[in-house]
Amino acid sequence: MSERNFPNIGIILIINVILMYVQFTIFTNIGPAASSSDEPIFAIMAFFGLCIMFLISVNFIIILIKSMGSKGFESINKAVAIITLISVLATMFQLFLLFLMYIGAFE
């Protein structure tokens, strides 16, 4: 593992940990409401949160597998960065939908 690539992966891992915390917090608030509400937006938000958590988990697994082997580490940076970018954008979109949901835009 080269010294040049390690800080980039370290920053991406920190971003993924923060994203996972935000997703668990959102899912903790949305999950119980999805099972007791008749509104489909709660179920959609819970499913969307689970999809993002799965994407972040796959990202962690890719980083773990590729960091065990020294060769091919440079090629994984692009895939990990793309998955992280998709996760960040999806989380921002989910937070925006959550804001709209709480102010009553979907009623």
N, C-alpha and C positions, 0 to 999 in steps of 0.2 A: 504494500500500500504506500503510495507516494505521499510525501508531506503536503504537496500542493492540493491534493484532492480531499484530504481528511477534513479540513475546516468546512469545505462545502457540504460534505455529507453530515458533519456535526450540526451545522446550521439547519439543514433539511430535517434532521432528526428532532431538533428542538421545535421546529415548526410543526412537525407531525405530532409530537407530544402535546403541544398546545391545542392543535386541532382535535385530537382525540379527547382531551379534557372538555372542550367546548361541545363536542358531539355527545359525550356522556351526560353533560349537564342538560343539554336540550332534550335528550331522550328520557332523562329522569323526569323532566317536567311534562313532556308530551305523552310518554308511554301510558301512564294511568288514565289520562284523559281520552286516549284513543280507544280504550276498551269500554269506557262508560258513556261515551258521547255518540250521538247519532250523526254528527257532522263528519263527512268523509275527509275533510282537510286534516283532521288529527291523525287519521290512519295514513294518509299520504305523507305527512311530515315525519311520522315515525318510520315508515318504510324508507323514505329518502335519507333519514339519519342513519339507518342501518346500512344502506348502500354505501354511504360515505365512510362509515366505520370499517366496512369490509375493504374498501379501497385503501384506507390508511393501513390496515393490517397487512394487506398484500404488499404495500410499500415497505413496511418493516421487515417482512419476510425476505423480500428481494435484497434489501440492504444487508441483512444478516447472512444470507447465502453467499452473496458476492463478496462480502468483507472477509469471509473465511478463506477464500482463495485469492492469491495475489494477482493472478493474471485476469485480464478482462475487466478490471475495476474501472477503467476510464470509460468503457462503453456503457456501463450501468448508470453513470451520472445523468445522462440525458433522459433515460426512462424514468428514473427516480424523480428528477426535476419536473418532468411532464405530469407524472401522477400527483406530485405535491401541488403543482399549480392547479390541476383539475380539482383537487380536494379543497384548496383554499377558495377557489371561485364558487364551488358548490356550497361550501359552508357559508360564504357571504350571501349567496342567493337564498339559502335556507333561513339565515337570520333576517333577511329582508322580508321573506314570506311570513316568518314568525311575528315580526313587527306589524305587518299588515293584518295578520290574523288577530292579534291582540287588540288592535284599534277597531276591529269590527268590519274590515273591508270585504270579507267573504260572506257576510250575513245577508 
